Amino acid sequence: MKNTVFLNCAKVDFDNQLDHSSLKSVTNITTYKESSQEEVLERSNGQNIIITKELPLDRELIKKLPPSVELICEAGTGYNNIDLAAAREKNISVCNIPAYSSEAVAQLAITFLLSLSSSLAKQQVMLSQGNYDNFNKHLMVKHFEVNKKTLGVIGAGNIARQVIAAARALGMNVLVNSRSQKTWNDPQIQSASLEELLKESDFVTIHCPLTPETKHLINKEKLELMKNTAFIINTARGAIINEGDLIEALKKKRIAGAALDVQDPEPPKPDNPLFFMDNVILTPHIGWKCFESRQRLIDLLAENIRCFTEGKPINVVS
């Protein structure tokens, strides 16, 4: 068996509820709750495989990894934290875990959509403040159906497709923007340019990876294309949106609101204006953190390692 070190296991198994038997069956594994940059090198000695979860591995660190390291396995879908070019130069393979949390993230995006349409978060804040006007007077908040509204979906991967299916079940029209124009069998789903999508959508939800091309994809210029009644949802990566531009648009009511499971940086600073806006829903990057998703992640890590050990690597991104 190859030797494996999980450098920041607590990022995944933060409640000590996960079953690690699948990993133990395919590799000699050592786990650490967390590791500093200095500890990464020390703990990689004698290891063939490194598992990380969103742990930054830049060029300088990868160059210093011991020659025993053959594989870096990112315990998640996004791998923007790893310098792939540096890994290739060291002949280190990099793999990820696609689709392990597709259901959970898609469900969160739809939860955001329905919450925004019913002003659910705002109503709960009113109650916490002792404001019962929604009970004692007429309804004081916006509340509308989502059927026949238009959902703009940026990306067309596993999560996006599940969001699209749920939106169609709710009777929504869907516009999709992706790198490769797809053909849809449903006439209520149409491919669109990003500009068209932003102009026409009542809700915009982001499901593309963070790359140099998508960083700050949504900026002041793009936000100004949106309807002032429209909402934006981000369960992908915080830096896909220029956060400063978004805050300005929200303050000026240029758009109606936002629901963000991801921010830039994470966690946000305590004085971040997003914390104090009544037209914003914030969650602490919980989309992937369901128990079922995290257990699936552990088991898929084991499958990645098993296939790599057998000389048939899967999910290679390097």
Residue frames as qw, qx, qy, qz and C-alpha x, y, z in Angstrom:
[[0.000, 0.886, 0.464, 0.000, 0.00, 0.00, 0.00],
 [0.345, 0.527, -0.045, 0.775, 1.11, 3.55, -0.67],
 [0.318, -0.410, -0.504, 0.690, 1.49, 6.02, 2.17],
 [0.002, -0.680, -0.412, -0.606, -1.02, 8.85, 2.31],
 [0.218, -0.279, -0.476, 0.805, -1.31, 11.93, 4.48],
 [0.052, -0.788, -0.514, -0.336, -4.52, 13.95, 4.86],
 [0.385, 0.188, -0.260, 0.866, -3.15, 17.33, 5.82],
 [0.213, -0.074, 0.269, -0.936, -6.33, 19.08, 6.99],
 [0.193, -0.271, -0.931, -0.149, -8.91, 16.39, 7.65],
 [0.007, -0.478, -0.619, 0.623, -10.93, 18.60, 10.02],
 [0.214, 0.256, -0.247, -0.910, -11.98, 20.70, 7.04],
 [0.506, -0.055, -0.693, -0.511, -14.08, 17.71, 5.94],
 [0.616, -0.364, -0.697, 0.047, -14.67, 15.67, 9.10],
 [0.001, 0.484, -0.289, 0.826, -15.18, 18.66, 11.38],
 [0.676, -0.397, 0.147, -0.604, -17.72, 16.82, 13.55],
 [0.105, -0.357, 0.921, -0.117, -15.85, 13.48, 13.73],
 [0.732, 0.175, 0.421, -0.507, -18.89, 11.69, 12.30],
 [0.674, 0.534, -0.370, -0.353, -17.46, 10.28, 9.09],
 [0.931, -0.136, 0.337, 0.048, -16.47, 6.66, 8.44],
 [0.124, 0.797, -0.528, -0.268, -12.87, 6.47, 7.15],
 [0.770, -0.146, 0.620, 0.032, -12.82, 2.71, 6.60],
 [0.766, 0.614, 0.182, 0.058, -12.85, 3.03, 2.80],
 [0.216, 0.886, -0.390, 0.125, -9.64, 5.09, 2.92],
 [0.477, -0.575, 0.655, -0.115, -7.98, 2.75, 5.37],
 [0.881, 0.131, 0.453, -0.039, -8.71, -0.19, 3.08],
 [0.738, 0.632, 0.099, 0.214, -6.69, 1.22, 0.16],
 [0.401, 0.678, -0.292, 0.543, -3.81, 3.14, 1.72],
 [0.583, -0.330, -0.470, 0.575, -1.68, 3.59, 4.83],
 [0.021, 0.775, 0.231, 0.588, -3.20, 6.87, 5.92],
 [0.381, -0.289, -0.440, 0.760, -2.10, 9.45, 8.48],
 [0.020, -0.795, -0.443, -0.414, -4.48, 12.30, 9.26],
 [0.279, -0.148, -0.326, 0.891, -3.98, 15.73, 10.76],
 [0.101, 0.758, 0.563, -0.315, -6.76, 18.09, 11.71],
 [0.312, 0.950, 0.024, -0.023, -4.94, 20.99, 10.10],
 [0.780, -0.085, 0.136, 0.605, -1.47, 21.85, 8.82],
 [0.014, -0.882, 0.099, 0.461, 0.42, 25.10, 8.48],
 [0.633, 0.729, -0.251, -0.066, 2.49, 25.78, 5.37],
 [0.008, -0.656, 0.739, -0.150, 5.63, 24.77, 7.27],
 [0.616, -0.150, 0.721, -0.281, 4.01, 21.57, 8.52],
 [0.828, 0.472, 0.006, -0.303, 2.96, 20.57, 4.99],
 [0.493, 0.637, -0.591, 0.037, 6.57, 19.85, 4.03],
 [0.204, -0.419, 0.810, -0.357, 7.42, 18.10, 7.27],
 [0.681, 0.070, 0.593, -0.423, 4.34, 15.89, 7.16],
 [0.773, 0.536, -0.143, -0.308, 4.81, 15.03, 3.49],
 [0.034, 0.599, -0.800, -0.019, 8.12, 13.25, 4.14],
 [0.173, -0.097, 0.979, -0.045, 7.85, 9.59, 3.17],
 [0.534, 0.449, 0.534, -0.477, 4.36, 10.07, 1.77],
 [0.315, 0.128, 0.741, 0.579, 3.30, 9.04, -1.74],
 [0.064, -0.625, -0.598, -0.497, -0.07, 10.78, -1.73],
 [0.053, -0.120, -0.372, 0.919, -1.17, 14.09, -0.22],
 [0.080, -0.672, -0.697, -0.238, -4.85, 14.85, 0.43],
 [0.107, -0.119, -0.230, 0.960, -5.84, 18.47, 0.93],
 [0.064, 0.746, 0.661, 0.059, -9.10, 20.38, 1.21],
 [0.120, 0.942, 0.164, 0.266, -8.77, 23.94, -0.16],
 [0.621, -0.645, 0.126, 0.427, -5.27, 24.14, 1.32],
 [0.376, 0.889, -0.213, -0.148, -3.05, 26.53, -0.69],
 [0.804, -0.186, 0.391, 0.408, -0.20, 24.70, -2.41],
 [0.313, 0.904, -0.125, -0.264, 1.69, 27.34, -4.37],
 [0.739, 0.585, -0.313, 0.119, 4.65, 26.94, -6.71],
 [0.073, 0.668, -0.632, 0.386, 7.34, 27.43, -4.05],
 [0.660, -0.304, 0.564, -0.392, 5.78, 24.90, -1.70],
 [0.947, 0.263, 0.104, -0.152, 5.25, 22.29, -4.41],
 [0.542, 0.681, -0.459, 0.177, 8.87, 22.68, -5.57],
 [0.109, -0.557, 0.704, -0.427, 9.99, 21.76, -2.04],
 [0.901, -0.151, 0.139, -0.382, 7.83, 18.65, -1.71],
 [0.472, -0.438, 0.755, 0.123, 9.86, 15.48, -1.15],
 [0.290, 0.325, -0.729, -0.528, 10.48, 13.21, -4.17],
 [0.136, 0.128, 0.970, -0.152, 8.27, 10.51, -2.65],
 [0.408, 0.484, 0.406, -0.659, 5.11, 12.51, -3.46],
 [0.218, 0.103, 0.809, 0.535, 3.38, 11.15, -6.58],
 [0.129, -0.577, -0.668, -0.452, -0.17, 12.44, -6.23],
 [0.099, 0.068, 0.381, -0.917, -2.00, 15.41, -4.75],
 [0.135, -0.479, -0.830, -0.253, -5.65, 14.61, -4.24],
 [0.174, -0.166, 0.136, -0.961, -7.87, 17.64, -3.73],
 [0.012, 0.340, 0.903, -0.263, -10.80, 16.67, -1.50],
 [0.286, 0.656, 0.345, -0.608, -13.32, 18.63, -3.51],
 [0.634, 0.651, 0.394, 0.138, -14.30, 19.84, -6.94],
 [0.221, 0.962, -0.123, 0.103, -12.37, 23.11, -7.14],
 [0.863, -0.165, 0.023, 0.476, -8.58, 22.91, -7.40],
 [0.282, 0.870, -0.010, 0.405, -7.67, 26.57, -7.88],
 [0.523, -0.815, 0.247, -0.044, -5.67, 26.33, -4.63],
 [0.811, -0.215, 0.429, 0.333, -3.04, 24.10, -6.31],
 [0.175, 0.739, -0.428, -0.491, -0.40, 25.30, -8.78],
 [0.928, 0.242, 0.269, -0.086, -0.95, 22.70, -11.50],
 [0.584, 0.744, -0.302, 0.121, 1.99, 23.83, -13.62],
 [0.143, -0.677, 0.666, -0.277, 4.37, 23.41, -10.69],
 [0.796, -0.138, 0.541, -0.235, 2.95, 19.95, -10.00],
 [0.867, 0.497, 0.027, -0.021, 3.48, 18.91, -13.63],
 [0.320, 0.787, -0.488, 0.202, 7.09, 20.12, -13.47],
 [0.338, -0.487, 0.742, -0.312, 7.63, 17.87, -10.42],
 [0.436, 0.056, -0.848, -0.295, 5.85, 15.00, -12.20],
 [0.150, 0.159, 0.789, -0.575, 3.18, 15.00, -9.51],
 [0.154, -0.425, -0.737, -0.502, -0.33, 14.12, -10.63],
 [0.214, 0.064, 0.409, -0.885, -3.29, 16.10, -9.31],
 [0.214, -0.372, -0.825, -0.368, -6.83, 14.77, -9.10],
 [0.305, -0.152, 0.271, -0.900, -10.07, 16.10, -7.69],
 [0.147, 0.295, 0.921, -0.205, -13.49, 14.81, -6.64],
 [0.249, -0.067, -0.319, -0.912, -16.11, 16.03, -9.10],
 [0.560, -0.263, -0.516, -0.593, -19.85, 15.78, -8.45],
 [0.347, -0.135, -0.843, 0.388, -19.66, 14.56, -4.83],
 [0.008, 0.416, 0.544, -0.729, -21.86, 17.43, -3.61],
 [0.052, -0.175, -0.530, -0.828, -23.88, 18.22, -6.73],
 [0.328, -0.585, -0.713, -0.205, -27.20, 17.37, -5.11],
 [0.404, -0.612, -0.431, 0.526, -26.51, 19.37, -1.97],
 [0.194, -0.269, 0.121, 0.936, -25.25, 22.49, -3.76],
 [0.133, -0.297, -0.624, -0.711, -28.11, 22.42, -6.26],
 [0.368, -0.638, -0.677, 0.013, -30.61, 22.09, -3.41],
 [0.333, -0.529, -0.252, 0.739, -29.04, 25.08, -1.65],
 [0.077, -0.026, 0.358, 0.930, -29.26, 27.19, -4.81],
 [0.283, -0.465, -0.671, -0.504, -32.95, 26.38, -5.16],
 [0.420, -0.614, -0.560, 0.364, -33.47, 27.04, -1.44],
 [0.232, -0.319, -0.005, 0.919, -31.94, 30.48, -1.96],
 [0.081, -0.203, -0.550, -0.806, -34.18, 31.12, -4.96],
 [0.385, -0.584, -0.678, -0.225, -37.36, 30.25, -3.07],
 [0.428, -0.547, -0.408, 0.593, -36.23, 32.17, 0.03],
 [0.152, -0.155, 0.155, 0.964, -35.59, 35.29, -2.04],
 [0.188, -0.349, -0.623, -0.675, -38.96, 35.02, -3.79],
 [0.494, -0.647, -0.565, -0.130, -40.76, 34.97, -0.43],
 [0.027, -0.731, 0.302, -0.611, -38.49, 37.40, 1.48],
 [0.835, -0.364, -0.412, 0.012, -38.11, 34.56, 3.98],
 [0.611, -0.024, -0.364, 0.703, -34.85, 35.76, 5.53],
 [0.024, -0.362, 0.056, -0.930, -36.13, 39.32, 5.87],
 [0.649, -0.500, -0.293, -0.493, -39.28, 38.08, 7.59],
 [0.813, -0.297, -0.416, 0.280, -37.23, 36.14, 10.13],
 [0.378, 0.147, -0.244, 0.881, -35.10, 39.21, 10.84],
 [0.321, -0.480, -0.126, -0.807, -38.28, 41.23, 11.44],
 [0.790, -0.463, -0.363, -0.172, -39.47, 38.65, 13.97],
 [0.722, -0.117, -0.369, 0.573, -36.10, 38.62, 15.76],
 [0.166, 0.212, -0.124, 0.955, -36.41, 42.39, 16.10],
 [0.084, 0.417, 0.699, -0.575, -39.91, 42.13, 17.58],
 [0.309, 0.290, -0.223, -0.878, -41.54, 43.46, 14.42],
 [0.355, 0.248, 0.897, -0.085, -44.83, 41.61, 13.82],
 [0.333, 0.447, -0.072, -0.827, -46.17, 43.88, 11.09],
 [0.292, 0.140, -0.809, -0.490, -46.50, 40.98, 8.65],
 [0.161, -0.320, -0.923, 0.141, -49.00, 39.44, 11.08],
 [0.013, -0.568, -0.532, 0.628, -50.76, 42.55, 12.33],
 [0.291, 0.622, -0.107, -0.719, -51.00, 44.54, 9.08],
 [0.851, 0.500, -0.034, -0.159, -50.94, 43.58, 5.44],
 [0.899, -0.025, 0.123, 0.420, -47.88, 41.73, 4.11],
 [0.116, -0.941, 0.137, 0.286, -44.97, 44.18, 4.39],
 [0.350, -0.486, 0.673, 0.434, -42.45, 42.29, 2.22],
 [0.516, 0.419, -0.491, -0.563, -42.23, 41.17, -1.39],
 [0.553, -0.034, 0.819, -0.146, -43.68, 37.75, -2.12],
 [0.598, 0.500, -0.251, -0.575, -44.07, 36.29, -5.60],
 [0.946, 0.111, 0.300, -0.040, -44.28, 33.05, -7.55],
 [0.274, -0.548, 0.622, 0.487, -41.27, 31.74, -9.45],
 [0.575, 0.340, 0.714, 0.211, -43.19, 29.87, -12.13],
 [0.462, 0.793, 0.319, 0.237, -42.89, 31.61, -15.51],
 [0.180, -0.923, 0.269, 0.208, -39.97, 33.66, -14.18],
 [0.760, 0.563, -0.289, 0.150, -36.61, 33.33, -15.93],
 [0.724, -0.601, 0.270, 0.206, -33.60, 31.72, -14.27],
 [0.508, 0.766, -0.392, 0.045, -30.20, 32.47, -15.76],
 [0.902, -0.355, 0.201, 0.142, -27.66, 29.69, -15.14],
 [0.252, 0.832, -0.493, -0.037, -23.96, 30.43, -15.63],
 [0.156, -0.383, 0.910, -0.039, -22.30, 27.06, -16.27],
 [0.813, 0.103, -0.251, -0.516, -23.67, 23.73, -17.45],
 [0.230, 0.328, -0.897, 0.187, -21.94, 21.11, -15.29],
 [0.342, -0.256, -0.900, 0.089, -23.39, 18.58, -12.87],
 [0.054, -0.413, -0.557, 0.718, -24.68, 21.12, -10.36],
 [0.238, 0.253, -0.187, -0.919, -26.05, 23.44, -13.04],
 [0.381, -0.077, -0.777, -0.496, -27.97, 20.60, -14.69],
 [0.268, -0.392, -0.838, 0.269, -29.61, 19.66, -11.40],
 [0.044, 0.411, 0.278, -0.867, -30.56, 23.28, -10.76],
 [0.295, 0.135, -0.478, -0.816, -32.03, 23.49, -14.26],
 [0.344, -0.240, -0.887, -0.195, -34.10, 20.34, -13.69],
 [0.170, -0.466, -0.679, 0.541, -35.45, 21.71, -10.41],
 [0.110, 0.347, -0.004, -0.931, -36.21, 25.10, -11.98],
 [0.337, -0.018, -0.664, -0.667, -38.14, 23.45, -14.79],
 [0.297, -0.366, -0.875, 0.107, -40.11, 21.42, -12.23],
 [0.076, -0.522, -0.442, 0.726, -41.06, 24.77, -10.68],
 [0.394, 0.770, 0.498, 0.053, -42.27, 26.01, -14.06],
 [0.154, -0.807, 0.173, 0.543, -39.42, 28.44, -14.70],
 [0.710, 0.694, -0.056, 0.108, -37.92, 29.39, -18.04],
 [0.715, -0.517, 0.253, 0.397, -34.15, 28.86, -18.14],
 [0.495, 0.831, -0.246, 0.066, -31.31, 30.61, -19.97],
 [0.874, -0.341, 0.176, 0.298, -27.92, 28.88, -19.87],
 [0.319, 0.876, -0.361, 0.020, -24.49, 30.34, -20.56],
 [0.846, -0.353, 0.345, 0.200, -21.56, 27.94, -20.83],
 [0.197, -0.591, 0.576, 0.530, -18.23, 27.68, -22.64],
 [0.054, 0.016, 0.881, 0.470, -19.68, 25.10, -25.01],
 [0.535, 0.064, -0.041, -0.841, -23.09, 25.90, -26.46],
 [0.224, 0.050, 0.967, -0.112, -25.36, 22.96, -25.65],
 [0.417, -0.169, -0.544, -0.708, -28.54, 21.77, -27.32],
 [0.292, 0.004, 0.717, -0.633, -31.49, 21.33, -24.99],
 [0.074, -0.270, -0.906, -0.318, -34.48, 19.07, -25.63],
 [0.072, -0.696, -0.627, 0.342, -36.80, 21.36, -23.67],
 [0.277, 0.664, 0.299, 0.627, -37.97, 24.50, -25.53],
 [0.358, -0.914, -0.122, -0.148, -38.11, 26.37, -22.21],
 [0.652, -0.563, 0.251, 0.441, -34.33, 25.93, -21.83],
 [0.587, 0.788, 0.035, 0.181, -32.25, 28.07, -24.17],
 [0.688, -0.140, -0.001, 0.712, -28.54, 28.79, -24.52],
 [0.075, 0.977, 0.174, 0.103, -27.69, 32.49, -24.30],
 [0.459, 0.500, -0.300, 0.670, -24.79, 34.89, -24.24],
 [0.394, -0.300, -0.575, 0.652, -23.81, 36.13, -20.81],
 [0.059, 0.038, 0.025, -0.997, -25.07, 39.60, -21.66],
 [0.500, -0.245, -0.518, -0.649, -28.45, 38.30, -22.84],
 [0.572, -0.323, -0.735, 0.167, -28.77, 36.10, -19.78],
 [0.264, -0.230, -0.444, 0.825, -28.09, 38.97, -17.39],
 [0.206, -0.036, -0.151, -0.966, -30.55, 41.28, -19.15],
 [0.576, -0.184, -0.536, -0.589, -33.42, 38.80, -19.30],
 [0.534, -0.168, -0.805, 0.200, -33.18, 36.84, -16.03],
 [0.502, -0.730, -0.096, -0.453, -35.18, 37.36, -12.85],
 [0.743, -0.587, 0.317, 0.060, -32.66, 35.21, -10.98],
 [0.570, 0.645, -0.504, 0.070, -29.03, 34.54, -11.91],
 [0.834, -0.479, 0.272, -0.030, -27.25, 31.56, -10.37],
 [0.262, 0.760, -0.592, -0.058, -23.52, 30.86, -10.79],
 [0.924, -0.179, 0.334, -0.052, -22.23, 27.31, -11.31],
 [0.722, 0.614, -0.252, 0.196, -18.92, 27.67, -13.15],
 [0.809, -0.266, -0.173, 0.494, -15.40, 27.00, -11.83],
 [0.149, -0.948, 0.127, 0.250, -13.06, 29.77, -10.71],
 [0.785, 0.185, 0.230, 0.544, -10.37, 30.22, -13.36],
 [0.283, -0.288, 0.095, 0.910, -8.33, 33.22, -14.52],
 [0.049, -0.273, -0.573, -0.771, -11.06, 33.74, -17.13],
 [0.385, -0.635, -0.609, -0.277, -13.97, 33.65, -14.67],
 [0.401, -0.375, -0.419, 0.723, -12.39, 35.67, -11.85],
 [0.084, 0.487, 0.174, -0.852, -14.58, 38.79, -11.44],
 [0.128, 0.298, 0.788, 0.524, -16.71, 37.59, -14.34],
 [0.159, -0.812, -0.533, -0.178, -19.56, 39.42, -12.64],
 [0.384, -0.138, -0.169, 0.897, -18.44, 43.02, -12.16],
 [0.141, 0.497, 0.263, -0.815, -19.95, 46.50, -12.20],
 [0.272, 0.265, -0.520, -0.765, -20.48, 46.44, -15.96],
 [0.287, -0.142, -0.917, -0.237, -22.24, 43.07, -15.84],
 [0.063, -0.430, -0.745, 0.506, -24.36, 43.94, -12.80],
 [0.198, 0.406, 0.035, -0.891, -25.62, 47.04, -14.59],
 [0.300, 0.037, -0.736, -0.606, -27.10, 44.78, -17.26],
 [0.150, -0.293, -0.929, 0.167, -29.39, 43.08, -14.74],
 [0.301, -0.680, -0.451, -0.494, -32.95, 44.09, -13.99],
 [0.074, -0.447, 0.474, -0.755, -33.31, 46.13, -10.82],
 [0.800, -0.259, 0.126, -0.526, -35.82, 43.49, -9.69],
 [0.865, 0.222, -0.450, 0.007, -33.39, 40.62, -10.24],
 [0.676, -0.648, 0.344, -0.073, -31.44, 38.56, -7.70],
 [0.544, 0.559, -0.624, 0.044, -28.02, 36.93, -7.97],
 [0.896, -0.386, 0.181, -0.124, -27.10, 33.61, -6.33],
 [0.421, 0.644, -0.630, 0.100, -23.55, 32.30, -5.92],
 [0.879, -0.378, 0.264, -0.122, -22.80, 28.82, -4.60],
 [0.853, 0.436, -0.149, 0.244, -19.63, 28.37, -6.70],
 [0.649, -0.119, -0.189, 0.727, -16.60, 30.52, -5.74],
 [0.141, -0.826, -0.303, 0.454, -16.66, 33.97, -4.20],
 [0.246, -0.507, 0.321, 0.761, -14.12, 35.55, -6.53],
 [0.303, 0.404, 0.717, 0.481, -16.30, 34.94, -9.60],
 [0.041, -0.908, -0.367, -0.196, -18.10, 38.09, -8.42],
 [0.307, 0.366, -0.256, 0.841, -16.25, 41.34, -7.80],
 [0.351, -0.545, -0.698, 0.305, -17.48, 41.73, -4.24],
 [0.142, -0.359, -0.148, 0.911, -16.89, 45.48, -4.08],
 [0.208, -0.036, -0.483, -0.849, -18.96, 46.00, -7.22],
 [0.383, -0.415, -0.806, -0.179, -21.70, 43.76, -5.87],
 [0.283, -0.491, -0.547, 0.616, -21.86, 45.67, -2.57],
 [0.023, 0.232, -0.102, -0.967, -22.18, 48.94, -4.47],
 [0.313, -0.173, -0.670, -0.651, -24.98, 47.54, -6.65],
 [0.395, -0.472, -0.781, 0.107, -26.83, 46.25, -3.58],
 [0.202, -0.417, -0.361, 0.809, -26.47, 49.53, -1.69],
 [0.156, 0.224, -0.228, -0.935, -27.79, 51.49, -4.66],
 [0.633, 0.328, 0.575, -0.401, -30.63, 48.95, -5.21],
 [0.296, 0.486, -0.578, -0.585, -29.25, 48.41, -8.71],
 [0.495, -0.058, -0.834, -0.235, -30.32, 44.80, -8.20],
 [0.651, -0.539, -0.193, -0.498, -32.91, 43.48, -5.77],
 [0.680, -0.593, 0.386, -0.193, -30.70, 41.23, -3.70],
 [0.481, 0.495, -0.724, 0.012, -28.19, 38.42, -3.44],
 [0.896, -0.377, 0.169, -0.161, -27.77, 35.03, -1.81],
 [0.404, 0.692, -0.583, 0.135, -24.15, 34.04, -1.30],
 [0.943, -0.331, -0.011, 0.033, -22.81, 30.77, 0.05],
 [0.773, 0.019, 0.037, 0.633, -19.31, 31.86, -0.99],
 [0.055, -0.990, -0.024, 0.127, -17.47, 35.10, -0.43],
 [0.735, 0.369, -0.090, 0.562, -14.11, 36.65, -1.28],
 [0.286, 0.310, -0.897, 0.130, -12.22, 36.21, 0.99],
 [0.795, -0.400, -0.348, -0.297, -13.58, 33.46, 3.20],
 [0.043, -0.725, -0.672, 0.145, -14.48, 34.02, 5.90],
 [0.151, 0.794, 0.170, 0.563, -15.53, 37.63, 5.33],
 [0.248, 0.161, -0.456, 0.839, -14.11, 40.24, 7.66],
 [0.099, -0.512, -0.754, 0.400, -16.50, 41.08, 10.55],
 [0.108, 0.584, 0.147, -0.791, -17.09, 44.58, 9.16],
 [0.128, 0.100, 0.753, 0.638, -18.01, 43.35, 5.68],
 [0.380, 0.095, 0.041, -0.919, -21.12, 45.33, 4.59],
 [0.513, -0.059, -0.740, -0.430, -22.75, 42.13, 3.32],
 [0.266, -0.201, -0.853, 0.401, -23.38, 41.10, 6.93],
 [0.039, 0.387, 0.456, -0.801, -25.59, 44.12, 7.50],
 [0.282, 0.103, -0.417, -0.858, -27.72, 44.27, 4.35],
 [0.576, 0.160, 0.610, -0.520, -31.37, 43.26, 4.53],
 [0.766, 0.504, -0.095, -0.389, -31.39, 42.30, 0.85],
 [0.393, 0.526, -0.754, 0.022, -28.61, 39.70, 1.27],
 [0.939, -0.299, 0.075, -0.152, -28.62, 36.09, 2.46],
 [0.230, 0.672, -0.693, 0.125, -25.21, 34.83, 3.60],
 [0.955, -0.279, 0.069, -0.079, -24.19, 31.30, 4.51],
 [0.281, -0.765, 0.561, 0.141, -20.66, 30.11, 5.39],
 [0.385, 0.452, -0.749, -0.293, -19.87, 27.93, 2.34],
 [0.572, -0.121, 0.709, -0.395, -22.20, 25.16, 3.51],
 [0.728, 0.360, -0.250, -0.527, -23.25, 23.85, 0.10],
 [0.638, 0.318, -0.701, -0.020, -20.91, 20.85, 0.25],
 [0.035, -0.384, 0.741, -0.551, -21.10, 20.26, 4.00],
 [0.842, -0.182, -0.044, -0.506, -24.11, 17.95, 4.26],
 [0.630, -0.402, 0.658, -0.085, -23.26, 14.72, 6.08],
 [0.868, 0.312, 0.386, 0.003, -24.10, 12.63, 3.03],
 [0.522, 0.831, -0.164, 0.098, -21.91, 14.74, 0.74],
 [0.144, -0.779, 0.595, -0.140, -18.93, 14.58, 3.09],
 [0.746, -0.191, 0.635, -0.054, -19.19, 10.81, 3.49],
 [0.801, 0.560, 0.205, 0.049, -19.42, 10.46, -0.27],
 [0.234, 0.898, -0.363, 0.087, -16.30, 12.62, -0.52],
 [0.465, -0.558, 0.684, -0.068, -14.33, 10.29, 1.76],
 [0.815, 0.127, 0.565, -0.006, -15.41, 7.23, -0.23],
 [0.654, 0.751, 0.058, 0.072, -14.57, 8.88, -3.57],
 [0.066, -0.843, 0.533, -0.031, -11.15, 9.87, -2.24],
 [0.657, -0.276, 0.702, -0.002, -10.58, 6.19, -1.55],
 [0.793, 0.474, 0.381, 0.035, -11.64, 5.31, -5.10],
 [0.347, 0.907, -0.238, 0.021, -9.28, 7.92, -6.58],
 [0.273, -0.688, 0.671, -0.039, -6.39, 6.50, -4.55],
 [0.783, 0.006, 0.621, -0.027, -7.26, 2.89, -5.40],
 [0.728, 0.660, 0.183, 0.045, -7.34, 3.66, -9.14],
 [0.162, 0.898, -0.406, 0.052, -4.08, 5.61, -8.96],
 [0.515, -0.502, 0.693, -0.044, -2.38, 2.77, -7.07],
 [0.785, 0.199, 0.586, 0.029, -3.53, 0.31, -9.72],
 [0.328, -0.200, 0.526, 0.759, -2.07, 2.49, -12.47],
 [0.083, 0.536, 0.689, 0.482, -5.46, 3.60, -13.79],
 [0.103, -0.274, -0.360, 0.886, -5.82, 7.15, -12.39],
 [0.043, 0.692, 0.657, 0.296, -9.18, 8.90, -12.60],
 [0.155, -0.946, -0.281, 0.033, -10.32, 12.51, -12.24],
 [0.619, -0.194, 0.091, 0.756, -6.87, 13.78, -13.17],
 [0.156, 0.952, 0.248, -0.084, -6.82, 17.59, -13.62],
 [0.354, -0.728, 0.335, 0.483, -3.08, 18.26, -13.93]]
